[in-house]
């Protein structure tokens, strides 16, 4: 009886048994370099048909150019300002025009500024929130509209942060942590709202990752002492080491996974 039920269910609900992005078109904000480019590389390595970086920067950089040569005709760059919803809409429309489809969007563009809460200027706070929180919301909404228009059960993955769970003790940033906390809350609420369209919304919270934004970490005089104290994996993550979480959440293997955050934080206790 049990096997008959299982067989009947399988005939009605085909489930992807392997984690891959075969044939999918993925857009990633802020992917000209850093974490975003690492995610792009992992998507392409796991079968994505095309990956679009949607970035404010004009220059894609040497790493992007190198990756483009590894995956010729599969990695593209579009310029847009995530703080302007119309700008993101135009970029996503361009993806649809060129690629003919869109299956997943990684909301990754972000900025940081570490200083005492009393030292932040109004302009610095507003600029940080404009990208990290408002830009994330605009991008997700544009993505959802594109999925609904195509009748695609798309996936949205936010880049949150371990700073949304606890403060960075060495270089605190109240606005940064608050903006990323807002991203995680947004993940849960949008997942609830958009489940009716078959759109899944999740997030990934990286810990310390080796990028231009974290150059200062390993230069701390007591860095080795910190590693011994906190234990965990005694190094920063390479950008590609985050990719597995994003690839899973973008894939059809995660077809019943929504409203979750995956912390990728090998150095336990440090955000």
Residue pairs with C-beta under 8 A, 6 or more apart in sequence:
15 255
16 251
16 252
16 253
16 255
17 253
18 253
19 46
19 247
19 248
19 251
19 253
20 46
20 47
20 247
20 251
20 253
21 43
21 46
21 47
21 48
21 104
21 247
21 250
21 251
22 47
22 49
23 47
23 49
24 43
24 47
24 48
24 49
24 103
24 104
24 250
24 251
25 48
25 49
25 50
25 51
25 52
25 95
25 99
25 100
25 101
25 102
25 103
25 104
26 40
26 43
26 48
26 50
26 51
26 52
26 103
26 104
26 105
26 106
26 250
27 51
27 52
27 54
27 91
27 92
27 95
27 102
27 104
27 105
27 106
27 143
28 36
28 39
28 40
28 43
28 51
28 52
28 53
28 54
28 105
28 106
28 108
29 36
29 53
29 54
29 55
29 80
29 82
29 88
29 105
29 106
29 107
29 108
29 109
29 135
29 139
30 36
30 53
30 54
30 55
30 56
30 82
30 108
30 109
30 110
31 37
31 39
31 40
31 51
31 52
31 53
31 54
31 55
31 106
31 108
32 53
32 55
32 57
32 59
32 60
32 61
32 64
32 77
33 57
33 60
33 61
33 63
33 64
33 211
33 212
34 211
34 212
34 213
34 239
35 108
35 159
35 206
35 209
35 211
35 239
35 242
36 53
36 55
36 106
36 108
36 109
36 159
37 53
37 63
37 64
37 67
37 239
38 238
38 239
38 240
38 241
38 242
38 243
39 106
39 108
39 239
39 242
39 243
39 246
40 51
40 53
40 67
40 75
41 67
41 239
41 240
41 243
42 240
42 242
42 243
42 244
42 246
42 247
43 51
43 243
43 246
43 247
43 250
44 51
44 67
44 70
44 71
44 74
44 75
45 243
46 243
46 247
46 251
48 74
49 74
49 99
50 74
50 75
50 76
50 99
51 71
51 74
51 75
51 76
52 76
52 77
52 78
52 91
52 95
52 99
53 60
53 64
53 75
53 76
53 77
53 78
54 78
54 79
54 80
54 82
54 88
54 91
54 92
54 109
55 77
55 78
55 79
55 80
55 109
56 79
56 80
56 81
56 82
56 109
57 79
58 79
60 77
64 75
64 77
67 75
68 75
76 98
78 91
78 94
78 95
79 91
80 87
80 88
80 90
80 91
81 87
81 88
82 88
82 109
82 131
82 135
82 136
82 138
82 139
83 130
83 131
83 134
83 135
83 138
84 138
85 138
85 141
85 142
88 135
88 138
88 139
88 142
89 142
89 145
92 102
92 105
92 142
92 143
92 146
95 102
96 102
96 146
96 150
101 150
101 152
102 143
102 146
102 147
102 150
102 152
102 154
103 152
103 154
103 155
103 250
104 154
104 155
104 156
104 157
104 250
105 139
105 140
105 143
105 146
105 154
105 155
105 156
105 157
106 156
106 157
106 158
106 159
106 246
106 250
107 136
107 139
107 140
107 143
107 156
107 157
107 158
107 159
107 183
108 158
108 159
109 131
109 135
109 136
109 139
110 131
110 132
110 136
110 159
110 180
111 127
111 128
111 131
111 132
112 128
112 173
112 176
112 213
113 120
113 124
113 128
113 173
113 175
113 176
114 168
114 171
114 172
114 173
114 176
115 171
115 173
116 172
117 172
117 174
117 175
120 174
120 175
124 175
125 175
128 175
128 176
128 179
129 175
129 179
132 176
132 179
132 180
132 182
132 183
133 179
133 182
133 183
133 186
136 158
136 183
136 186
137 186
140 156
140 158
140 186
140 190
140 201
143 154
143 156
144 154
144 156
144 190
144 194
144 197
144 199
146 152
146 154
147 153
147 154
147 197
147 198
147 199
148 197
148 199
152 198
153 197
153 198
153 199
153 200
153 255
154 198
154 199
154 200
155 199
155 200
155 201
155 202
155 249
155 250
155 251
155 254
156 190
156 199
156 200
156 201
156 202
157 201
157 202
157 203
157 204
157 246
157 249
157 250
158 183
158 184
158 186
158 187
158 201
158 202
158 203
158 204
159 183
159 203
159 204
159 206
160 180
160 183
160 184
160 187
160 203
160 204
160 205
160 261
161 176
161 177
161 180
161 183
161 205
161 206
161 271
162 205
162 206
162 207
162 263
162 265
162 270
162 271
163 173
163 176
163 177
163 180
163 271
164 177
164 180
164 181
164 183
164 184
164 205
165 205
165 263
165 271
166 271
167 174
167 177
167 271
168 177
168 270
168 271
169 270
170 220
170 226
171 216
180 205
183 203
184 203
184 205
184 261
187 201
187 202
187 203
187 259
187 260
187 261
188 259
190 201
191 200
191 201
191 202
191 258
191 259
192 259
194 201
195 258
200 249
200 254
200 255
200 257
200 258
201 258
201 259
202 249
202 254
202 257
202 258
202 259
202 260
202 261
202 262
203 260
203 261
203 262
204 242
204 245
204 246
204 249
204 261
204 262
204 263
204 264
205 261
205 262
205 263
205 264
205 265
206 237
206 242
206 264
206 265
207 237
207 263
207 264
207 265
207 266
207 267
207 270
207 271
208 214
208 217
208 236
208 237
208 265
208 267
208 270
208 271
209 236
209 237
209 238
209 239
209 241
209 242
210 236
210 237
210 238
210 239
211 239
214 236
217 223
217 236
218 236
220 226
226 270
227 234
227 235
227 267
228 234
229 269
230 267
230 268
230 269
230 270
231 268
231 269
232 265
232 266
232 267
232 268
232 269
232 270
233 266
233 267
234 267
235 266
235 267
236 267
237 264
237 266
241 264
241 266
242 264
245 262
245 264
248 254
248 257
248 262
249 257
249 262
265 271
